[in-house]
Amino acid sequence: MDINSLKPDDVPYTGFVHFTLNIDNKKGCVELWINGTLNVDEHVYKFNPQKYRFLELLDRDILIGTSPFLQDTVLNNKLNDKSMYTCTGVEIRNFNIYNKCLDYHMQLNIMRQYDDPEGMEWNVPTGSRNYIDTIDKVFNHSIPPRKSNEFEIVVRNSKIEQLETQQYITNKLNNILKDIIPAGTNVSKITWANEAS
């Protein structure tokens, strides 16, 4: 990969070229993301899942900017040629190792944390709003509360005046109403009113 073709000015948020090397042993792939973009044709290497172990990853030196050789030796020292296999004139910052693979959105958040946040607009069907707007009305979409869960029934102008008959009908109404009134409600009393017309 020719890193000279990468322009830091085109990178969002940081001004640096952002590399992410994902090594996923469970899926069996190695992915090289550059500035939050994955070129599937060139930067993905597949292998059999669970093929490698990474127990000694942090026991050895990590080389950046040069090519490794055997037994913690760099390649240009082995070849006695300091002018080859070495990267010069670059700056590396925020070098991190994570214990899980980073997806696109995780990488974007890492790039964003090194830059000041910009203004944000929230687009809604009625237009754009910002934090200065106020809320004029609030609608509560709940069932309106009742003042009481008990109610009274008044039987008017039935022309029934005998107390025994009224009591008999009251008892029957109480038995029937238990099955048909809404849950959580009760009949407080049933009264009789015979008004003259």
PyRosetta script that sets phi, psi and omega in degrees:
from pyrosetta import init, pose_from_sequence

init()
pose = pose_from_sequence("MDINSLKPDDVPYTGFVHFTLNIDNKKGCVELWINGTLNVDEHVYKFNPQKYRFLELLDRDILIGTSPFLQDTVLNNKLNDKSMYTCTGVEIRNFNIYNKCLDYHMQLNIMRQYDDPEGMEWNVPTGSRNYIDTIDKVFNHSIPPRKSNEFEIVVRNSKIEQLETQQYITNKLNNILKDIIPAGTNVSKITWANEAS")
pose.set_psi(1, 130.2)
pose.set_omega(1, -179.6)
pose.set_phi(2, -92.6)
pose.set_psi(2, 105.7)
pose.set_omega(2, -178.0)
pose.set_phi(3, -77.1)
pose.set_psi(3, -11.9)
pose.set_omega(3, 176.8)
pose.set_phi(4, -67.9)
pose.set_psi(4, -22.4)
pose.set_omega(4, 179.8)
pose.set_phi(5, -79.2)
pose.set_psi(5, -11.6)
pose.set_omega(5, -179.9)
pose.set_phi(6, -87.2)
pose.set_psi(6, 131.0)
pose.set_omega(6, -177.6)
pose.set_phi(7, -107.9)
pose.set_psi(7, 119.1)
pose.set_omega(7, 179.5)
pose.set_phi(8, -62.0)
pose.set_psi(8, -26.3)
pose.set_omega(8, -179.4)
pose.set_phi(9, -65.9)
pose.set_psi(9, -23.8)
pose.set_omega(9, -179.2)
pose.set_phi(10, -84.6)
pose.set_psi(10, -5.9)
pose.set_omega(10, -175.6)
pose.set_phi(11, -84.0)
pose.set_psi(11, 130.2)
pose.set_omega(11, 179.0)
pose.set_phi(12, -70.4)
pose.set_psi(12, 147.0)
pose.set_omega(12, 168.5)
pose.set_phi(13, 74.5)
pose.set_psi(13, -47.2)
pose.set_omega(13, -166.9)
pose.set_phi(14, -103.3)
pose.set_psi(14, -29.8)
pose.set_omega(14, -171.9)
pose.set_phi(15, 77.7)
pose.set_psi(15, 1.4)
pose.set_omega(15, 176.3)
pose.set_phi(16, -114.4)
pose.set_psi(16, 154.2)
pose.set_omega(16, 173.4)
pose.set_phi(17, -77.5)
pose.set_psi(17, 129.8)
pose.set_omega(17, -174.9)
pose.set_phi(18, -106.5)
pose.set_psi(18, 119.9)
pose.set_omega(18, 177.8)
pose.set_phi(19, -109.4)
pose.set_psi(19, 138.2)
pose.set_omega(19, 171.9)
pose.set_phi(20, -131.6)
pose.set_psi(20, 121.5)
pose.set_omega(20, 177.2)
pose.set_phi(21, -107.3)
pose.set_psi(21, 107.8)
pose.set_omega(21, 178.5)
pose.set_phi(22, -96.0)
pose.set_psi(22, 121.4)
pose.set_omega(22, 175.4)
pose.set_phi(23, -114.4)
pose.set_psi(23, 107.2)
pose.set_omega(23, -176.1)
pose.set_phi(24, -111.2)
pose.set_psi(24, 100.9)
pose.set_omega(24, -177.9)
pose.set_phi(25, -73.2)
pose.set_psi(25, -27.8)
pose.set_omega(25, 179.8)
pose.set_phi(26, -69.5)
pose.set_psi(26, -43.5)
pose.set_omega(26, 178.6)
pose.set_phi(27, -83.6)
pose.set_psi(27, -23.7)
pose.set_omega(27, -178.8)
pose.set_phi(28, 81.0)
pose.set_psi(28, 51.5)
pose.set_omega(28, 178.2)
pose.set_phi(29, -153.9)
pose.set_psi(29, 153.7)
pose.set_omega(29, 173.1)
pose.set_phi(30, -120.3)
pose.set_psi(30, 128.9)
pose.set_omega(30, -178.4)
pose.set_phi(31, -124.1)
pose.set_psi(31, 135.1)
pose.set_omega(31, 174.7)
pose.set_phi(32, -110.7)
pose.set_psi(32, 106.6)
pose.set_omega(32, 177.9)
pose.set_phi(33, -93.1)
pose.set_psi(33, 134.8)
pose.set_omega(33, 177.2)
pose.set_phi(34, -122.5)
pose.set_psi(34, 117.8)
pose.set_omega(34, -178.8)
pose.set_phi(35, 54.7)
pose.set_psi(35, 40.1)
pose.set_omega(35, 177.5)
pose.set_phi(36, 76.5)
pose.set_psi(36, 13.5)
pose.set_omega(36, -179.3)
pose.set_phi(37, -123.8)
pose.set_psi(37, 137.0)
pose.set_omega(37, 178.7)
pose.set_phi(38, -113.3)
pose.set_psi(38, 120.0)
pose.set_omega(38, 173.6)
pose.set_phi(39, -90.1)
pose.set_psi(39, 102.4)
pose.set_omega(39, -172.8)
pose.set_phi(40, -64.7)
pose.set_psi(40, -32.4)
pose.set_omega(40, -176.8)
pose.set_phi(41, -72.9)
pose.set_psi(41, -32.8)
pose.set_omega(41, -173.5)
pose.set_phi(42, -109.7)
pose.set_psi(42, -27.5)
pose.set_omega(42, -169.2)
pose.set_phi(43, -119.2)
pose.set_psi(43, 32.6)
pose.set_omega(43, 175.4)
pose.set_phi(44, -130.0)
pose.set_psi(44, 127.2)
pose.set_omega(44, 177.7)
pose.set_phi(45, -119.1)
pose.set_psi(45, 126.0)
pose.set_omega(45, -179.0)
pose.set_phi(46, -102.0)
pose.set_psi(46, 144.7)
pose.set_omega(46, 173.5)
pose.set_phi(47, -148.2)
pose.set_psi(47, 172.1)
pose.set_omega(47, -179.2)
pose.set_phi(48, -66.8)
pose.set_psi(48, 134.0)
pose.set_omega(48, 179.5)
pose.set_phi(49, -58.1)
pose.set_psi(49, 145.8)
pose.set_omega(49, 179.5)
pose.set_phi(50, 61.5)
pose.set_psi(50, 26.9)
pose.set_omega(50, -177.7)
pose.set_phi(51, -79.0)
pose.set_psi(51, -34.4)
pose.set_omega(51, -174.0)
pose.set_phi(52, -112.9)
pose.set_psi(52, 161.1)
pose.set_omega(52, 172.9)
pose.set_phi(53, -121.5)
pose.set_psi(53, 143.5)
pose.set_omega(53, -177.9)
pose.set_phi(54, -121.1)
pose.set_psi(54, 39.3)
pose.set_omega(54, -177.3)
pose.set_phi(55, -71.2)
pose.set_psi(55, -32.3)
pose.set_omega(55, -175.4)
pose.set_phi(56, -104.8)
pose.set_psi(56, 27.1)
pose.set_omega(56, -175.2)
pose.set_phi(57, -62.8)
pose.set_psi(57, -41.3)
pose.set_omega(57, -176.9)
pose.set_phi(58, -95.7)
pose.set_psi(58, 4.6)
pose.set_omega(58, 177.8)
pose.set_phi(59, -82.5)
pose.set_psi(59, -17.2)
pose.set_omega(59, -177.6)
pose.set_phi(60, -113.0)
pose.set_psi(60, 164.6)
pose.set_omega(60, 178.7)
pose.set_phi(61, -69.3)
pose.set_psi(61, 148.9)
pose.set_omega(61, 174.5)
pose.set_phi(62, -105.0)
pose.set_psi(62, 120.7)
pose.set_omega(62, -178.0)
pose.set_phi(63, -98.3)
pose.set_psi(63, 130.6)
pose.set_omega(63, 176.8)
pose.set_phi(64, -128.0)
pose.set_psi(64, 129.3)
pose.set_omega(64, 176.9)
pose.set_phi(65, 92.3)
pose.set_psi(65, 5.0)
pose.set_omega(65, 177.4)
pose.set_phi(66, -150.9)
pose.set_psi(66, 171.5)
pose.set_omega(66, -178.9)
pose.set_phi(67, -100.7)
pose.set_psi(67, 132.5)
pose.set_omega(67, -179.5)
pose.set_phi(68, -79.7)
pose.set_psi(68, 159.3)
pose.set_omega(68, 172.5)
pose.set_phi(69, -126.4)
pose.set_psi(69, -158.9)
pose.set_omega(69, -177.2)
pose.set_phi(70, -81.0)
pose.set_psi(70, 150.0)
pose.set_omega(70, 170.8)
pose.set_phi(71, 56.2)
pose.set_psi(71, 51.8)
pose.set_omega(71, 176.5)
pose.set_phi(72, 58.5)
pose.set_psi(72, 33.2)
pose.set_omega(72, 176.7)
pose.set_phi(73, -113.3)
pose.set_psi(73, 138.6)
pose.set_omega(73, 177.7)
pose.set_phi(74, -84.6)
pose.set_psi(74, 153.8)
pose.set_omega(74, -171.6)
pose.set_phi(75, -66.6)
pose.set_psi(75, -40.0)
pose.set_omega(75, -177.2)
pose.set_phi(76, -70.4)
pose.set_psi(76, -24.3)
pose.set_omega(76, 173.2)
pose.set_phi(77, -71.7)
pose.set_psi(77, -36.2)
pose.set_omega(77, 179.3)
pose.set_phi(78, -68.4)
pose.set_psi(78, -35.8)
pose.set_omega(78, -179.5)
pose.set_phi(79, -88.2)
pose.set_psi(79, -4.0)
pose.set_omega(79, -177.4)
pose.set_phi(80, 54.9)
pose.set_psi(80, 39.5)
pose.set_omega(80, 178.6)
pose.set_phi(81, -134.4)
pose.set_psi(81, 100.9)
pose.set_omega(81, -176.4)
pose.set_phi(82, -76.4)
pose.set_psi(82, -13.2)
pose.set_omega(82, -176.0)
pose.set_phi(83, -86.6)
pose.set_psi(83, -10.8)
pose.set_omega(83, -176.7)
pose.set_phi(84, -114.0)
pose.set_psi(84, 157.8)
pose.set_omega(84, 174.1)
pose.set_phi(85, 60.0)
pose.set_psi(85, 30.1)
pose.set_omega(85, 179.3)
pose.set_phi(86, -133.6)
pose.set_psi(86, 137.4)
pose.set_omega(86, 178.2)
pose.set_phi(87, -98.8)
pose.set_psi(87, 127.9)
pose.set_omega(87, -178.4)
pose.set_phi(88, -126.2)
pose.set_psi(88, 159.9)
pose.set_omega(88, 175.6)
pose.set_phi(89, 72.7)
pose.set_psi(89, 28.1)
pose.set_omega(89, 179.0)
pose.set_phi(90, -124.1)
pose.set_psi(90, 160.1)
pose.set_omega(90, 177.0)
pose.set_phi(91, -125.3)
pose.set_psi(91, 133.7)
pose.set_omega(91, 179.7)
pose.set_phi(92, -115.8)
pose.set_psi(92, 132.4)
pose.set_omega(92, 176.4)
pose.set_phi(93, -141.9)
pose.set_psi(93, 159.4)
pose.set_omega(93, 177.4)
pose.set_phi(94, 55.8)
pose.set_psi(94, 52.7)
pose.set_omega(94, 177.0)
pose.set_phi(95, -82.9)
pose.set_psi(95, 118.4)
pose.set_omega(95, -175.8)
pose.set_phi(96, -132.6)
pose.set_psi(96, 149.1)
pose.set_omega(96, 173.2)
pose.set_phi(97, -120.7)
pose.set_psi(97, 127.0)
pose.set_omega(97, -178.4)
pose.set_phi(98, -112.5)
pose.set_psi(98, 155.7)
pose.set_omega(98, -178.9)
pose.set_phi(99, -92.8)
pose.set_psi(99, 13.2)
pose.set_omega(99, 172.9)
pose.set_phi(100, -149.3)
pose.set_psi(100, 160.5)
pose.set_omega(100, -178.3)
pose.set_phi(101, -73.4)
pose.set_psi(101, 140.8)
pose.set_omega(101, -178.2)
pose.set_phi(102, -96.1)
pose.set_psi(102, 127.6)
pose.set_omega(102, 175.1)
pose.set_phi(103, -86.8)
pose.set_psi(103, -176.9)
pose.set_omega(103, -174.8)
pose.set_phi(104, -58.5)
pose.set_psi(104, -45.7)
pose.set_omega(104, -174.9)
pose.set_phi(105, -69.9)
pose.set_psi(105, -34.9)
pose.set_omega(105, 175.4)
pose.set_phi(106, -64.3)
pose.set_psi(106, -42.1)
pose.set_omega(106, 178.9)
pose.set_phi(107, -63.7)
pose.set_psi(107, -40.7)
pose.set_omega(107, -180.0)
pose.set_phi(108, -63.9)
pose.set_psi(108, -39.0)
pose.set_omega(108, 178.1)
pose.set_phi(109, -67.2)
pose.set_psi(109, -36.1)
pose.set_omega(109, 176.7)
pose.set_phi(110, -65.0)
pose.set_psi(110, -42.3)
pose.set_omega(110, 178.9)
pose.set_phi(111, -66.0)
pose.set_psi(111, -35.8)
pose.set_omega(111, -177.2)
pose.set_phi(112, -72.4)
pose.set_psi(112, -25.2)
pose.set_omega(112, -173.1)
pose.set_phi(113, -70.6)
pose.set_psi(113, -10.5)
pose.set_omega(113, 180.0)
pose.set_phi(114, -101.8)
pose.set_psi(114, 12.9)
pose.set_omega(114, 179.6)
pose.set_phi(115, -132.9)
pose.set_psi(115, 151.7)
pose.set_omega(115, 178.7)
pose.set_phi(116, -66.6)
pose.set_psi(116, 142.0)
pose.set_omega(116, 179.8)
pose.set_phi(117, -68.4)
pose.set_psi(117, 145.0)
pose.set_omega(117, 179.3)
pose.set_phi(118, -95.8)
pose.set_psi(118, 170.7)
pose.set_omega(118, 177.0)
pose.set_phi(119, -63.8)
pose.set_psi(119, 153.2)
pose.set_omega(119, -176.3)
pose.set_phi(120, -127.3)
pose.set_psi(120, 135.7)
pose.set_omega(120, 174.4)
pose.set_phi(121, -114.5)
pose.set_psi(121, 142.9)
pose.set_omega(121, 179.5)
pose.set_phi(122, -113.3)
pose.set_psi(122, 110.8)
pose.set_omega(122, -178.6)
pose.set_phi(123, -88.2)
pose.set_psi(123, 121.4)
pose.set_omega(123, 176.8)
pose.set_phi(124, -124.3)
pose.set_psi(124, 163.6)
pose.set_omega(124, -176.9)
pose.set_phi(125, -57.0)
pose.set_psi(125, -21.8)
pose.set_omega(125, -178.6)
pose.set_phi(126, -90.5)
pose.set_psi(126, 0.5)
pose.set_omega(126, -179.0)
pose.set_phi(127, 128.9)
pose.set_psi(127, -162.8)
pose.set_omega(127, -179.3)
pose.set_phi(128, -104.8)
pose.set_psi(128, 146.5)
pose.set_omega(128, -179.2)
pose.set_phi(129, -129.5)
pose.set_psi(129, 159.1)
pose.set_omega(129, 172.3)
pose.set_phi(130, -136.2)
pose.set_psi(130, -173.3)
pose.set_omega(130, -171.9)
pose.set_phi(131, -73.3)
pose.set_psi(131, -7.7)
pose.set_omega(131, -179.5)
pose.set_phi(132, -81.3)
pose.set_psi(132, -24.2)
pose.set_omega(132, -178.4)
pose.set_phi(133, -59.3)
pose.set_psi(133, 152.4)
pose.set_omega(133, 176.5)
pose.set_phi(134, -115.5)
pose.set_psi(134, 162.0)
pose.set_omega(134, 178.2)
pose.set_phi(135, -99.7)
pose.set_psi(135, 118.9)
pose.set_omega(135, -177.6)
pose.set_phi(136, -83.1)
pose.set_psi(136, -42.3)
pose.set_omega(136, -176.4)
pose.set_phi(137, -134.2)
pose.set_psi(137, 142.3)
pose.set_omega(137, 175.7)
pose.set_phi(138, -122.9)
pose.set_psi(138, 126.4)
pose.set_omega(138, -179.4)
pose.set_phi(139, -106.5)
pose.set_psi(139, 127.1)
pose.set_omega(139, 178.1)
pose.set_phi(140, -99.4)
pose.set_psi(140, 109.2)
pose.set_omega(140, -176.2)
pose.set_phi(141, -91.6)
pose.set_psi(141, 61.8)
pose.set_omega(141, 177.1)
pose.set_phi(142, -123.2)
pose.set_psi(142, 165.9)
pose.set_omega(142, 179.4)
pose.set_phi(143, -68.7)
pose.set_psi(143, 130.2)
pose.set_omega(143, -179.7)
pose.set_phi(144, -62.6)
pose.set_psi(144, 139.3)
pose.set_omega(144, -177.5)
pose.set_phi(145, -74.1)
pose.set_psi(145, 154.4)
pose.set_omega(145, 175.9)
pose.set_phi(146, -98.1)
pose.set_psi(146, 150.9)
pose.set_omega(146, 177.8)
pose.set_phi(147, -70.3)
pose.set_psi(147, -33.1)
pose.set_omega(147, -179.0)
pose.set_phi(148, -150.3)
pose.set_psi(148, 151.7)
pose.set_omega(148, 176.6)
pose.set_phi(149, -90.7)
pose.set_psi(149, 3.9)
pose.set_omega(149, 179.0)
pose.set_phi(150, -112.3)
pose.set_psi(150, 146.8)
pose.set_omega(150, 176.9)
pose.set_phi(151, -138.1)
pose.set_psi(151, 163.1)
pose.set_omega(151, -176.4)
pose.set_phi(152, -116.5)
pose.set_psi(152, 142.8)
pose.set_omega(152, 177.3)
pose.set_phi(153, -111.7)
pose.set_psi(153, 131.2)
pose.set_omega(153, 177.4)
pose.set_phi(154, -117.3)
pose.set_psi(154, 121.0)
pose.set_omega(154, 176.5)
pose.set_phi(155, -95.3)
pose.set_psi(155, 115.2)
pose.set_omega(155, -175.2)
pose.set_phi(156, -108.5)
pose.set_psi(156, 141.9)
pose.set_omega(156, 171.2)
pose.set_phi(157, 51.0)
pose.set_psi(157, 45.6)
pose.set_omega(157, 178.1)
pose.set_phi(158, -85.1)
pose.set_psi(158, -12.1)
pose.set_omega(158, -178.2)
pose.set_phi(159, 64.5)
pose.set_psi(159, 16.3)
pose.set_omega(159, 174.7)
pose.set_phi(160, -98.0)
pose.set_psi(160, 116.9)
pose.set_omega(160, -175.9)
pose.set_phi(161, -113.0)
pose.set_psi(161, -17.5)
pose.set_omega(161, -179.1)
pose.set_phi(162, -73.0)
pose.set_psi(162, 128.4)
pose.set_omega(162, -176.7)
pose.set_phi(163, -64.8)
pose.set_psi(163, -35.6)
pose.set_omega(163, 179.2)
pose.set_phi(164, -63.5)
pose.set_psi(164, -41.4)
pose.set_omega(164, -180.0)
pose.set_phi(165, -68.2)
pose.set_psi(165, -42.2)
pose.set_omega(165, 177.7)
pose.set_phi(166, -60.4)
pose.set_psi(166, -42.1)
pose.set_omega(166, 179.7)
pose.set_phi(167, -66.2)
pose.set_psi(167, -37.8)
pose.set_omega(167, 178.4)
pose.set_phi(168, -63.0)
pose.set_psi(168, -46.0)
pose.set_omega(168, -179.7)
pose.set_phi(169, -67.4)
pose.set_psi(169, -37.5)
pose.set_omega(169, 177.7)
pose.set_phi(170, -60.5)
pose.set_psi(170, -44.8)
pose.set_omega(170, 178.4)
pose.set_phi(171, -62.5)
pose.set_psi(171, -42.8)
pose.set_omega(171, 178.9)
pose.set_phi(172, -63.9)
pose.set_psi(172, -43.3)
pose.set_omega(172, 179.1)
pose.set_phi(173, -61.5)
pose.set_psi(173, -42.6)
pose.set_omega(173, 178.8)
pose.set_phi(174, -60.4)
pose.set_psi(174, -39.4)
pose.set_omega(174, 179.3)
pose.set_phi(175, -68.0)
pose.set_psi(175, -41.0)
pose.set_omega(175, -178.2)
pose.set_phi(176, -72.9)
pose.set_psi(176, -40.9)
pose.set_omega(176, -176.2)
pose.set_phi(177, -66.0)
pose.set_psi(177, -26.4)
pose.set_omega(177, 178.9)
pose.set_phi(178, -58.5)
pose.set_psi(178, -31.9)
pose.set_omega(178, -176.6)
pose.set_phi(179, -89.3)
pose.set_psi(179, -16.9)
pose.set_omega(179, -172.3)
pose.set_phi(180, -115.7)
pose.set_psi(180, -13.7)
pose.set_omega(180, 179.6)
pose.set_phi(181, -78.4)
pose.set_psi(181, 157.8)
pose.set_omega(181, -179.5)
pose.set_phi(182, -60.7)
pose.set_psi(182, 151.9)
pose.set_omega(182, 179.8)
pose.set_phi(183, -62.8)
pose.set_psi(183, 143.8)
pose.set_omega(183, 178.7)
pose.set_phi(184, 81.7)
pose.set_psi(184, 6.9)
pose.set_omega(184, 178.5)
pose.set_phi(185, -117.7)
pose.set_psi(185, 156.4)
pose.set_omega(185, -179.2)
pose.set_phi(186, -139.8)
pose.set_psi(186, 151.9)
pose.set_omega(186, 172.8)
pose.set_phi(187, -88.2)
pose.set_psi(187, 118.0)
pose.set_omega(187, -178.7)
pose.set_phi(188, -73.9)
pose.set_psi(188, -45.9)
pose.set_omega(188, 176.2)
pose.set_phi(189, -163.5)
pose.set_psi(189, 160.0)
pose.set_omega(189, 175.6)
pose.set_phi(190, -117.6)
pose.set_psi(190, 121.5)
pose.set_omega(190, -179.7)
pose.set_phi(191, -115.1)
pose.set_psi(191, 157.0)
pose.set_omega(191, -178.8)
pose.set_phi(192, -116.4)
pose.set_psi(192, 133.8)
pose.set_omega(192, 179.2)
pose.set_phi(193, -136.3)
pose.set_psi(193, 117.0)
pose.set_omega(193, 176.4)
pose.set_phi(194, -108.6)
pose.set_psi(194, 100.0)
pose.set_omega(194, -177.9)
pose.set_phi(195, -96.6)
pose.set_psi(195, 142.3)
pose.set_omega(195, 178.6)
pose.set_phi(196, -76.3)
pose.set_psi(196, 137.4)
pose.set_omega(196, -178.6)
pose.set_phi(197, -93.1)
pose.dump_pdb("model.pdb")
